[in-house]
Amino acid sequence: FQSGEEWSGLELEYDRKNEDQWEELDIVPQLKGLGVGLVCCQKVIGQGVRARLEREGVTVVERLGTAGHDRLVRMTGATSVSSIHYKLKSSDLGCLDLLEKTEIKNKKYIRLDNKDSGQVSLNVGSLGEDQAEELEDVIKKALAGLVDLVTQKEPKVLPGGGCLESVLALQLTENPKLQKALLKLALVPANLNIAETFVDLKHGHLWAAEEDSHCVCGLTENSAILLLVPALEIYTNSLPSKEVEPIKLLPNREQFVVDCFSVKKDSILLAIETAENLSNIGMILTC
């Protein structure tokens, strides 16, 4: 059930006095007749309703919230219903392969699974609510990029981990302000110190240390033909502009850090649009 609509009038414990109400609503016979074993609600289910359902052998899960409700609908394929007066049909029901109760660190959970749903659960630990929100945002962006890649007809990726920014910075010495901004951005993903970071003059990729076996994104490997220079030299604009060579052969590694081309392009376009909108503001009031 999507919301608490129509449940508010049934906040009484089930007894013979309320039996006529149940006969009028006829919701429990519907559920029993259709073989329903699990009822979930986005908000709160009245105590009387919950007790009756549990007595009939129906597992009740409430307070799912908007996010939990949406995930469960996608997982089960069920139809979201907003009123107990709705006439249920077999086509409205969803299905699950697994429903089990478990306890982790004195907290009770219900594990739901459907092997054909396409849903995947990620358990990520965090130090607190603020860190959890940040992790959730990062994971959502990563998943959005992955979905974008697998749904493209001709997927394209860019070096990640700050290597793309260093490649651009190496070729933009004629614009020192932009070059410095790009180098600062390149250091952010891996939390690097510019005084200890190097740039490959052949491909333009970023290196966390001169003795590392590969660059930050992993697309280039250390070899005798590579010339690594301190990123600080590029930041101080002491090197001439240089055209980098594309990577023609990927190293024999399983893990790379890459960015989805379309997602990166949309981010850049959004940043440009935001900057243009800000520059067109005739007056900025400060308090």
Order of alpha helices (4+ residues) and beta strands (2+ residues): alpha-alpha-beta-alpha-beta-alpha-beta-beta-alpha-beta-alpha-alpha-beta-beta-beta-alpha-beta-alpha
